[in-house]
Amino acid sequence: MTPRYMEDRAMVERHLAQAEIHVANGHEHVIRQRQILARLEEGGHEGAAQAARDLLATFELTQEASIGDRDRLRAQLAALG
């Protein structure tokens, strides 16, 4: 292993650790937003429910991107050996 290889691997490992945290946090945000949305819908608060739906859609898109980043970093780390 060359020093450069070790530096690259360490950087990918750091980024992967951050990505794993983002995915975990994002998962919690999505779950919480779904709970909020359900309560608003049950309470008949359609205006607020629509805003909650819009925010949930944003959270879900962000989560998909975070998962994609994490998966890309996992593959990159695997390629480094």
LODO-160379 format. One record per atom (N, C-alpha, C): residue number from 1; atom name; x, y, z. Coordinates in steps of 0.02 Angstrom, whole numbers. Atoms other than C-alpha are relative to their C-alpha. Layout:
<nodes>
+-----+------+--------+--------+--------+
!   n ! atom !      X !      Y !      Z !
+-----+------+--------+--------+--------+
! NUM !   CA !      X !      Y !      Z !
...
+-----+------+--------+--------+--------+
</nodes>
This chain:
<nodes>
+-----+------+--------+--------+--------+
!   n ! atom !      X !      Y !      Z !
+-----+------+--------+--------+--------+
!   1 !    N !     42 !    -59 !      0 !
!   1 !   CA !      0 !      0 !      0 !
!   1 !    C !     44 !     62 !      0 !
!   2 !    N !    -36 !    -64 !      2 !
!   2 !   CA !     62 !    171 !    -45 !
!   2 !    C !    -33 !     49 !     48 !
!   3 !    N !     30 !    -51 !    -44 !
!   3 !   CA !     36 !    320 !     69 !
!   3 !    C !    -60 !     33 !    -32 !
!   4 !    N !     56 !    -32 !     35 !
!   4 !   CA !    -77 !    397 !    -64 !
!   4 !    C !    -62 !    -44 !      4 !
!   5 !    N !     56 !     47 !     -4 !
!   5 !   CA !   -186 !    241 !    -65 !
!   5 !    C !    -32 !      3 !     69 !
!   6 !    N !     25 !     -2 !    -68 !
!   6 !   CA !   -202 !    249 !    123 !
!   6 !    C !    -39 !     65 !     13 !
!   7 !    N !     34 !    -64 !     -8 !
!   7 !   CA !   -250 !    433 !    116 !
!   7 !    C !    -68 !     -2 !    -36 !
!   8 !    N !     63 !      5 !     37 !
!   8 !   CA !   -382 !    399 !    -18 !
!   8 !    C !    -50 !    -44 !     37 !
!   9 !    N !     43 !     45 !    -36 !
!   9 !   CA !   -452 !    253 !     80 !
!   9 !    C !    -28 !     33 !     63 !
!  10 !    N !     21 !    -34 !    -61 !
!  10 !   CA !   -458 !    354 !    241 !
!  10 !    C !    -52 !     54 !    -16 !
!  11 !    N !     48 !    -51 !     19 !
!  11 !   CA !   -549 !    495 !    151 !
!  11 !    C !    -67 !    -31 !    -17 !
!  12 !    N !     62 !     34 !     18 !
!  12 !   CA !   -678 !    377 !     78 !
!  12 !    C !    -34 !    -27 !     63 !
!  13 !    N !     28 !     25 !    -63 !
!  13 !   CA !   -702 !    296 !    249 !
!  13 !    C !    -33 !     56 !     40 !
!  14 !    N !     29 !    -57 !    -36 !
!  14 !   CA !   -733 !    467 !    328 !
!  14 !    C !    -65 !     22 !    -33 !
!  15 !    N !     59 !    -21 !     36 !
!  15 !   CA !   -856 !    515 !    193 !
!  15 !    C !    -56 !    -51 !      7 !
!  16 !    N !     49 !     54 !     -8 !
!  16 !   CA !   -943 !    347 !    207 !
!  16 !    C !    -32 !      4 !     70 !
!  17 !    N !     27 !     -6 !    -68 !
!  17 !   CA !   -961 !    368 !    395 !
!  17 !    C !    -50 !     58 !      4 !
!  18 !    N !     46 !    -57 !      1 !
!  18 !   CA !  -1042 !    538 !    366 !
!  18 !    C !    -63 !    -18 !    -38 !
!  19 !    N !     58 !     20 !     41 !
!  19 !   CA !  -1156 !    466 !    232 !
!  19 !    C !    -45 !    -47 !     39 !
!  20 !    N !     40 !     47 !    -40 !
!  20 !   CA !  -1212 !    326 !    349 !
!  20 !    C !    -41 !     39 !     52 !
!  21 !    N !     36 !    -42 !    -48 !
!  21 !   CA !  -1260 !    458 !    479 !
!  21 !    C !    -56 !     38 !    -35 !
!  22 !    N !     52 !    -36 !     38 !
!  22 !   CA !  -1355 !    559 !    347 !
!  22 !    C !    -58 !    -46 !    -17 !
!  23 !    N !     53 !     47 !     17 !
!  23 !   CA !  -1451 !    404 !    294 !
!  23 !    C !    -41 !    -17 !     63 !
!  24 !    N !     36 !     16 !    -62 !
!  24 !   CA !  -1495 !    359 !    474 !
!  24 !    C !    -43 !     59 !     23 !
!  25 !    N !     38 !    -59 !    -20 !
!  25 !   CA !  -1548 !    537 !    515 !
!  25 !    C !    -58 !     12 !    -48 !
!  26 !    N !     52 !     -9 !     50 !
!  26 !   CA !  -1646 !    550 !    353 !
!  26 !    C !    -57 !    -48 !     10 !
!  27 !    N !     51 !     50 !    -13 !
!  27 !   CA !  -1738 !    390 !    393 !
!  27 !    C !    -45 !     23 !     58 !
!  28 !    N !     38 !    -25 !    -58 !
!  28 !   CA !  -1791 !    463 !    561 !
!  28 !    C !    -44 !     59 !    -19 !
!  29 !    N !     40 !    -58 !     22 !
!  29 !   CA !  -1849 !    625 !    478 !
!  29 !    C !    -61 !    -23 !    -40 !
!  30 !    N !     56 !     25 !     40 !
!  30 !   CA !  -1956 !    528 !    354 !
!  30 !    C !    -53 !    -32 !     44 !
!  31 !    N !     47 !     33 !    -45 !
!  31 !   CA !  -2035 !    422 !    490 !
!  31 !    C !    -39 !     53 !     39 !
!  32 !    N !     33 !    -52 !    -40 !
!  32 !   CA !  -2072 !    575 !    598 !
!  32 !    C !    -48 !     41 !    -42 !
!  33 !    N !     43 !    -40 !     43 !
!  33 !   CA !  -2144 !    673 !    452 !
!  33 !    C !    -63 !    -40 !    -20 !
!  34 !    N !     59 !     41 !     15 !
!  34 !   CA !  -2259 !    527 !    407 !
!  34 !    C !    -48 !      0 !     60 !
!  35 !    N !     42 !     -2 !    -60 !
!  35 !   CA !  -2322 !    527 !    587 !
!  35 !    C !    -37 !     67 !      5 !
!  36 !    N !     31 !    -67 !     -2 !
!  36 !   CA !  -2354 !    714 !    581 !
!  36 !    C !    -55 !      4 !    -52 !
!  37 !    N !     49 !     -2 !     53 !
!  37 !   CA !  -2444 !    697 !    416 !
!  37 !    C !    -63 !    -40 !     19 !
!  38 !    N !     57 !     42 !    -20 !
!  38 !   CA !  -2555 !    556 !    482 !
!  38 !    C !    -43 !     36 !     51 !
!  39 !    N !     38 !    -36 !    -51 !
!  39 !   CA !  -2605 !    660 !    633 !
!  39 !    C !    -39 !     58 !    -30 !
!  40 !    N !     34 !    -56 !     32 !
!  40 !   CA !  -2646 !    810 !    525 !
!  40 !    C !    -58 !    -23 !    -41 !
!  41 !    N !     54 !     27 !     41 !
!  41 !   CA !  -2749 !    706 !    406 !
!  41 !    C !    -58 !    -25 !     44 !
!  42 !    N !     52 !     25 !    -46 !
!  42 !   CA !  -2842 !    622 !    549 !
!  42 !    C !    -38 !     58 !     32 !
!  43 !    N !     32 !    -58 !    -32 !
!  43 !   CA !  -2878 !    793 !    624 !
!  43 !    C !    -37 !     44 !    -49 !
!  44 !    N !     35 !    -39 !     51 !
!  44 !   CA !  -2948 !    859 !    460 !
!  44 !    C !     33 !     66 !    -17 !
!  45 !    N !    -37 !    -62 !     14 !
!  45 !   CA !  -2814 !    993 !    442 !
!  45 !    C !     31 !     -4 !    -70 !
!  46 !    N !    -22 !     12 !     69 !
!  46 !   CA !  -2803 !    984 !    252 !
!  46 !    C !     55 !     47 !    -22 !
!  47 !    N !    -52 !    -48 !     21 !
!  47 !   CA !  -2701 !   1142 !    225 !
!  47 !    C !     67 !    -18 !     29 !
!  48 !    N !    -63 !     20 !    -33 !
!  48 !   CA !  -2570 !   1091 !    352 !
!  48 !    C !     23 !    -68 !    -25 !
!  49 !    N !    -18 !     66 !     25 !
!  49 !   CA !  -2577 !    912 !    289 !
!  49 !    C !     35 !      5 !    -69 !
!  50 !    N !    -32 !     -9 !     65 !
!  50 !   CA !  -2534 !    971 !    113 !
!  50 !    C !     71 !     25 !      7 !
!  51 !    N !    -69 !    -24 !    -13 !
!  51 !   CA !  -2385 !   1067 !    178 !
!  51 !    C !     43 !    -57 !     26 !
!  52 !    N !    -37 !     57 !    -26 !
!  52 !   CA !  -2333 !    911 !    274 !
!  52 !    C !     16 !    -50 !    -54 !
!  53 !    N !    -12 !     45 !     57 !
!  53 !   CA !  -2351 !    806 !    115 !
!  53 !    C !     58 !     26 !    -43 !
!  54 !    N !    -53 !    -30 !     40 !
!  54 !   CA !  -2241 !    927 !     20 !
!  54 !    C !     68 !     -8 !     34 !
!  55 !    N !    -63 !      7 !    -37 !
!  55 !   CA !  -2109 !    923 !    156 !
!  55 !    C !     22 !    -74 !      0 !
!  56 !    N !    -16 !     71 !      2 !
!  56 !   CA !  -2118 !    733 !    162 !
!  56 !    C !     30 !    -19 !    -68 !
!  57 !    N !    -27 !     14 !     66 !
!  57 !   CA !  -2088 !    726 !    -26 !
!  57 !    C !     72 !     24 !     -5 !
!  58 !    N !    -68 !    -26 !      0 !
!  58 !   CA !  -1934 !    835 !     -3 !
!  58 !    C !     46 !    -45 !     41 !
!  59 !    N !    -40 !     45 !    -42 !
!  59 !   CA !  -1871 !    725 !    139 !
!  59 !    C !     14 !    -66 !    -36 !
!  60 !    N !     -9 !     63 !     35 !
!  60 !   CA !  -1898 !    569 !     33 !
!  60 !    C !     50 !      6 !    -58 !
!  61 !    N !    -49 !    -12 !     54 !
!  61 !   CA !  -1802 !    642 !   -115 !
!  61 !    C !     70 !      7 !     28 !
!  62 !    N !    -65 !     -9 !    -32 !
!  62 !   CA !  -1661 !    695 !      0 !
!  62 !    C !     26 !    -67 !     25 !
!  63 !    N !    -20 !     66 !    -24 !
!  63 !   CA !  -1659 !    521 !     76 !
!  63 !    C !     25 !    -44 !    -57 !
!  64 !    N !    -23 !     38 !     58 !
!  64 !   CA !  -1646 !    441 !    -95 !
!  64 !    C !     70 !     21 !    -22 !
!  65 !    N !    -66 !    -25 !     19 !
!  65 !   CA !  -1498 !    552 !   -136 !
!  65 !    C !     52 !    -22 !     50 !
!  66 !    N !    -48 !     22 !    -52 !
!  66 !   CA !  -1415 !    511 !     30 !
!  66 !    C !     16 !    -74 !     -7 !
!  67 !    N !    -11 !     72 !      9 !
!  67 !   CA !  -1438 !    325 !      0 !
!  67 !    C !     45 !    -11 !    -61 !
!  68 !    N !    -42 !      6 !     60 !
!  68 !   CA !  -1363 !    345 !   -174 !
!  68 !    C !     72 !     18 !     14 !
!  69 !    N !    -69 !    -20 !    -19 !
!  69 !   CA !  -1212 !    437 !   -103 !
!  69 !    C !     33 !    -54 !     42 !
!  70 !    N !    -28 !     52 !    -43 !
!  70 !   CA !  -1189 !    305 !     31 !
!  70 !    C !     18 !    -62 !    -41 !
!  71 !    N !    -14 !     60 !     41 !
!  71 !   CA !  -1201 !    163 !    -95 !
!  71 !    C !     60 !     10 !    -46 !
!  72 !    N !    -57 !    -15 !     43 !
!  72 !   CA !  -1078 !    249 !   -212 !
!  72 !    C !     65 !     -3 !     41 !
!  73 !    N !    -60 !      2 !    -42 !
!  73 !   CA !   -954 !    271 !    -68 !
!  73 !    C !     16 !    -71 !     22 !
!  74 !    N !    -13 !     71 !    -16 !
!  74 !   CA !   -975 !     89 !    -17 !
!  74 !    C !     34 !    -35 !    -57 !
!  75 !    N !    -31 !     30 !     59 !
!  75 !   CA !   -934 !     36 !   -194 !
!  75 !    C !     70 !     25 !    -11 !
!  76 !    N !    -67 !    -29 !      9 !
!  76 !   CA !   -787 !    154 !   -202 !
!  76 !    C !     48 !    -31 !     51 !
!  77 !    N !    -43 !     30 !    -51 !
!  77 !   CA !   -719 !     84 !    -38 !
!  77 !    C !     15 !    -73 !    -18 !
!  78 !    N !    -10 !     70 !     19 !
!  78 !   CA !   -743 !    -94 !   -100 !
!  78 !    C !     51 !     -5 !    -57 !
!  79 !    N !    -47 !      0 !     57 !
!  79 !   CA !   -648 !    -51 !   -260 !
!  79 !    C !     72 !     14 !     23 !
!  80 !    N !    -67 !    -14 !    -26 !
!  80 !   CA !   -503 !     13 !   -156 !
!  80 !    C !     30 !    -61 !     34 !
!  81 !    N !    -24 !     63 !    -29 !
!  81 !   CA !   -492 !   -159 !    -77 !
!  81 !    C !      3 !      1 !     73 !
+-----+------+--------+--------+--------+
</nodes>
